[in-house]
Amino acid sequence: MSEYLRPTEIVDSDHPRIVDFAGQAGGGAASARDAAVKLYYAVRDGIRYDPYGAGTDAASLRASNVLEAGRGWCVSKAVLLAAACRALGIPARLGFADVRNHLSTERMRRTMQDDVFYFHGYTSIQLDGRWVKATPAFNVELCEKLRLLPLEFDGTEDSIYHPFDADGQRHMEYLGYRGEFADVPLEEMHRVFREKYPQLGLGEDLSAADFERDIEAESRS
């Protein structure tokens, strides 16, 4: 269990920035479960979801850097939540799944050439003697723009994406789980990305694009 409490290169739960964030967002809670819930919402809504800037190197995923940037994608936001939990002495690990996402932007579809998101990230938190999944990726404002049901988390039930959006359209299908780890399995993730997304890095550079602006434009068309 100790490995899910220790800081790592990416889950740098001992970084002063993370310690301060965890203390402010979850400190003073009546229980570990209450603290984890507070941390979940602080990460979900306080860090903007931005898949266009989805760096996959250790520095881009590192919790303290994600917090400083104020934005991230599913994996980096899951890393931040895990780090904040560990900073408060709550065991947390990183979980990964392959999902089919029916909602994306034209830019993403051109770039990925696939509707399967490999290594979708979530946080697994041990609360009251059991592991509970928490997925803090989509902030509530983005959910409203996407007509998605925002994911809530109460610390007792798994919080994973709904199969349908608010209009009953297909949203997310979980195709398979890749396991849960103390740190991001970078080598394996990079291997899968090279295999499944061989075109990445060869097409349009998304770093200067605005994901939410594209979402708004496409929703009006």
C-alpha positions, 0 to 999 in steps of 0.5 A: 500500500505504501507505493500508493502513498509515495511521491514519484517522478510524475505524481510528485505529491511532495512538491510544495505546490501540490501540498499547498493545493491539497491543503487548501482544497481538501484540508480540514475535511471530516474524513478521508472520503470528504477530503477526496470528494473536495479534491475531485471537484477542485481538479475537475472544475479548477483545471481546464480540460484541454486535449489539444495540449496533451503532452505525453512526456514526464514533465507535461504530465507531472502534477505540479506542472499541470497545477501551474498550467491550469489545464490538462487532459484526462491523464494529467488531471488524473495524475494531479488528483492522485498527487493531491490525495497522496499529499493528504495521506490518502492512497491513490493510483492511476487507472487506464482504459481504452474508450470510444469517444463519440464526441470530439472536434474536427481537428481531433478527428483529423489528427487522431484518425481514430475514435478510440482514445487509448490510455484514457486516464482516471484516478483510483482512490482507496476510501473506507477499505475499497478502491473507488474510480474517479474521473476528473477530466471534464470541467462542468463548463465544458460539459454544459457546452458539450451537452454532457452530464457532468460526472459527480463523485461521492467517494462511495461509487465509481465515477466513470463517463456516462454512455450517453450525453444529455440528449441521449446520444452515444458519448463514451464506450469503455472497451477495456481496462489496462490496469492501475499503477502507482505511476504513469506507465510511460513506456507502454503508453508511448508504445501503444500510441506509436502503434495506434496513432502513427500519424501523430506529430505529422499533421496539424499542430494543435498547441495553438488551437483552442479546444473549447472555441472549436467545441462552441463553433461546431455546436453552432454549425 
